[in-house]
Amino acid sequence: MANGNATFRHSNVALLGLTETLAPIEVTSQEFDDRLADTLSTLNLPTGLLQRVAGVHARRNWDQPSHFADGAIAAGKKALAESGISPDSIGLMVNTSVTREHLEPSVAVGVHAGIGLGTQAMNFDIANACLGFVNGMTLAANMIDAGQIEYALVVAGEDASRVQEATLRRLTRPGISREEYLNEFASLTLGSGAAAAVLGPADKHPNGHRILGGITRAATQHHELCVGDHNGMFTDTKGLLAGGMELVVAAWEEAHEDGWDWRDMDRYVMHQVSDVHVNSITKAANLDPDRIPVTYPELGNVGPASLPITLSREASSLKPGDRILCMGVGSGLNTAMTEIEW
């Protein structure tokens, strides 16, 4: 096994609530095509690339960019209500969003205040690109297993509108090259939304969904393949896909060597990127595509909120005993896979 990478098992942790907040404004890929019509014509590129290549037909945005935090607050409140856990019982609240307005203070403090959590709730941000929510759940689960806390709330609220607008401005400027256009293509797959999860001790909640454990693995030599901020995201899409697939396959094989068996799960809930990403993982791990729910066609890539949003939408179709593998890759590169028994 590779030094510095880990498989892990949780002994007494359950997922008690999982919710999303849907951003209200739909923005279609056709709208982007219309704004980019002159550029596409000049570069001799076809329309419909987002739909045909990425499989992204629409995404959502907030009424105002800053509403991502309000979305996280709303999702957190709903997750607490769904789980039946009092805000005063939360010992840890982790914000895992990529999006932030400023360097200080953390996004977490505003979400903590907005939800009305008590002074006992430790709160901070964990940022790890699109893998942040899964990392936040792992940290919370470890603290529950250790007996430091009983209940944790993990949230993520994302806004993609500023990246979209900055990207569209650059892509419509005179003199843009075909290479520059393709390097920013992935920025237009991004969407906005929010999600939240409540975790607690499984022995006190027999109807909860057991978080069993999983694996994390790093390939940080690829940290320059996808770099972004509010002004844009610049991606080596071929390099990112190749490095990501190599990392996922290595983690998959290492987990199986350590006793996990994920070859026949009831659902594979992935971080939502594109058709290319999902199809590549499906082929590499020989998965059944009918067991892979997708939300990116209508929501785009909602960063770390994508995976929990997708699992939240799938929850009504799951039954006790179903096995779910959550699979994510974050720019950097890092990957994580976590098994949940429903």
Long-range contacts (C-beta under 8 A, 24 or more apart in sequence): 1-254, 1-257, 1-258, 2-217, 2-250, 2-254, 4-218, 5-215, 5-216, 5-217, 5-218, 5-251, 5-254, 6-215, 6-216, 7-213, 7-214, 7-215, 7-254, 7-255, 7-258, 7-260, 8-138, 8-142, 8-213, 8-214, 8-215, 8-216, 9-212, 9-213, 10-141, 10-142, 10-144, 10-145, 10-210, 10-211, 10-212, 10-213, 11-145, 12-144, 12-145, 12-201, 12-202, 12-203, 13-141, 13-144, 13-145, 13-199, 13-200, 13-201, 13-202, 13-210, 13-211, 14-199, 14-200, 14-201, 14-202, 14-205, 14-208, 14-209, 14-210, 14-211, 15-197, 15-198, 15-199, 15-208, 15-209, 15-210, 15-211, 15-340, 16-82, 16-83, 16-84, 16-85, 16-151, 16-198, 16-199, 16-200, 16-205, 16-208, 16-209, 17-78, 17-79, 17-80, 17-81, 17-82, 17-83, 17-84, 17-85, 17-196, 17-197, 17-198, 18-79, 18-82, 18-195, 18-196, 18-197, 18-198, 18-308, 18-311, 18-312, 18-315, 19-75, 19-78, 19-79, 19-82, 19-195, 19-196, 19-312, 20-75, 20-193, 20-194, 20-195, 20-196, 20-305, 20-308, 20-309, 20-312, 20-313, 21-71, 21-72, 21-74, 21-75, 21-78, 21-157, 21-193, 21-194, 21-195, 22-60, 22-193, 23-60, 23-61, 23-62, 23-67, 23-71, 23-191, 23-192, 23-193, 23-194, 24-60, 24-62, 24-63, 25-60, 25-61, 25-62, 25-63, 26-58, 26-59, 26-60, 27-58, 27-59, 27-60, 27-61, 27-164, 28-57, 28-58, 29-56, 29-57, 29-58, 29-188, 32-164, 32-168, 32-188, 35-168, 35-172, 36-168, 36-171, 36-172, 38-172, 39-171, 39-172, 39-176, 39-181, 43-176, 43-177, 43-178, 43-181, 45-178, 45-181, 49-185, 50-185, 50-188, 50-189, 53-274, 53-275, 53-276, 54-185, 54-186, 54-189, 54-273, 54-274, 54-275, 54-276, 54-296, 55-274, 55-275, 55-294, 55-296, 55-297, 56-188, 56-189, 56-274, 56-296, 56-297, 56-300, 56-301, 57-297, 57-298, 58-297, 58-298, 58-299, 58-300, 59-160, 59-189, 59-190, 59-191, 59-192, 59-298, 59-299, 59-300, 59-302, 60-191, 60-192, 60-193, 60-299, 60-300, 60-302, 61-159, 61-160, 61-161, 61-164, 61-191, 61-192, 62-159, 62-161, 62-192, 65-159, 65-161, 65-162, 66-101, 66-159, 67-159, 68-97, 68-99, 68-157, 68-158, 68-159, 68-192, 68-194, 69-101, 69-107, 69-110, 69-111, 69-114, 69-157, 70-114, 70-157, 71-157, 71-192, 71-193, 71-194, 72-97, 72-107, 72-111, 72-155, 72-156, 72-157, 72-194, 72-196, 73-110, 73-111, 73-114, 73-115, 73-155, 73-157, 74-194, 75-155, 75-157, 75-194, 75-195, 75-196, 76-111, 76-114, 76-115, 76-153, 76-155, 76-196, 77-115, 78-196, 79-153, 79-196, 79-197, 79-198, 80-115, 80-153, 80-198, 82-198, 83-198, 83-200, 85-151, 85-198, 85-200, 87-115, 87-116, 87-117, 87-118, 87-121, 88-117, 88-118, 88-120, 89-150, 89-151, 90-117, 90-118, 90-120, 90-121, 90-151, 90-152, 90-153, 90-198, 91-120, 91-121, 91-122, 91-143, 91-148, 91-149, 91-150, 91-151, 91-152, 92-121, 92-122, 92-123, 92-140, 92-143, 92-149, 92-151, 92-152, 92-153, 93-117, 93-121, 93-122, 93-123, 93-152, 93-153, 93-154, 93-155, 94-123, 94-124, 94-125, 94-126, 94-136, 94-139, 94-140, 94-152, 94-153, 94-154, 94-155, 95-123, 95-124, 95-125, 95-126, 95-136, 95-155, 95-156, 95-157, 96-125, 96-126, 96-127, 96-128, 96-132, 96-133, 96-135, 96-136, 96-154, 96-155, 96-156, 96-304, 97-125, 97-127, 97-132, 97-155, 97-156, 97-157, 97-158, 97-303, 97-304, 97-305, 98-127, 98-129, 98-130, 98-132, 98-158, 98-303, 98-304, 99-157, 99-158, 99-159, 99-303, 100-125, 100-127, 107-157, 111-155, 111-157, 115-153, 117-153, 121-153, 122-149, 128-304, 128-330, 128-332, 128-334, 129-226, 129-303, 129-304, 129-330, 129-331, 129-332, 129-334, 130-271, 130-301, 130-303, 130-304, 130-306, 130-328, 130-329, 130-330, 130-331, 131-271, 131-304, 131-328, 131-329, 131-330, 131-332, 131-334, 131-335, 131-336, 132-156, 132-303, 132-304, 132-330, 133-195, 133-197, 133-304, 133-305, 133-307, 133-308, 133-328, 134-304, 134-307, 134-326, 134-328, 134-336, 134-338, 135-216, 135-336, 137-197, 137-199, 137-211, 137-338, 138-214, 138-216, 138-336, 138-338, 140-199, 141-199, 141-211, 144-199, 144-200, 144-201, 150-200, 150-201, 150-204, 151-198, 151-199, 151-200, 152-198, 152-199, 152-200, 153-196, 153-197, 153-198, 153-199, 154-196, 154-197, 154-199, 155-194, 155-195, 155-196, 155-197, 156-194, 156-195, 156-196, 156-303, 156-304, 156-305, 156-308, 157-193, 157-194, 157-305, 158-191, 158-192, 158-193, 158-194, 158-302, 158-303, 158-304, 158-305, 159-192, 160-190, 160-191, 160-192, 160-300, 160-302, 160-303, 161-192, 162-230, 162-231, 163-187, 163-190, 163-228, 163-229, 163-230, 163-231, 163-232, 163-233, 164-188, 164-190, 166-230, 166-231, 166-232, 167-232, 167-233, 170-232, 182-237, 183-234, 183-235, 183-236, 184-232, 184-233, 184-234, 184-235, 185-235, 185-237, 186-226, 186-233, 186-235, 186-237, 187-228, 187-232, 187-233, 187-235, 189-273, 189-274, 189-296, 189-300, 189-301, 190-233, 190-300, 190-301, 190-302, 190-303, 191-299, 191-300, 191-301, 191-302, 192-302, 193-299, 193-302, 193-305, 193-306, 193-309, 194-305, 195-305, 195-308, 195-309, 195-312, 196-308, 197-308, 209-340, 209-341, 209-342, 210-340, 210-341, 211-338, 211-339, 211-340, 212-338, 212-339, 212-340, 212-341, 213-338, 213-339, 214-255, 214-260, 214-325, 214-326, 214-336, 214-337, 214-338, 214-339, 215-251, 215-254, 215-255, 215-258, 215-260, 215-336, 215-337, 216-251, 216-334, 216-335, 216-336, 217-247, 217-250, 217-251, 217-254, 217-334, 217-335, 217-336, 218-247, 218-332, 218-333, 218-334, 218-335, 219-243, 219-246, 219-247, 219-332, 219-333, 219-334, 219-335, 220-332, 220-333, 220-334, 222-332, 222-333, 223-331, 223-332, 223-333, 225-331, 225-333, 226-331, 227-331, 228-331, 240-331, 240-333, 241-276, 241-277, 241-280, 243-333, 244-277, 244-329, 244-333, 244-335, 245-280, 245-281, 245-284, 247-329, 247-333, 247-334, 247-335, 248-281, 248-284, 248-285, 248-327, 248-329, 248-335, 249-284, 249-285, 251-335, 251-337, 252-284, 252-285, 252-337, 255-337, 260-339, 262-325, 262-337, 262-339, 265-291, 265-323, 265-324, 265-325, 265-339, 266-291, 266-318, 266-322, 266-323, 266-324, 266-342, 267-291, 267-292, 267-293, 267-314, 267-318, 267-322, 267-323, 267-324, 267-325, 268-292, 268-324, 268-325, 268-327, 269-293, 269-307, 269-310, 269-311, 269-314, 269-324, 269-325, 269-326, 269-327, 270-307, 270-310, 270-326, 270-327, 270-328, 271-301, 271-304, 271-306, 271-307, 271-327, 271-328, 271-329, 271-330, 272-296, 272-299, 272-300, 272-301, 272-302, 272-306, 272-307, 272-309, 272-310, 273-301, 273-306, 274-301, 281-327, 304-330, 318-342
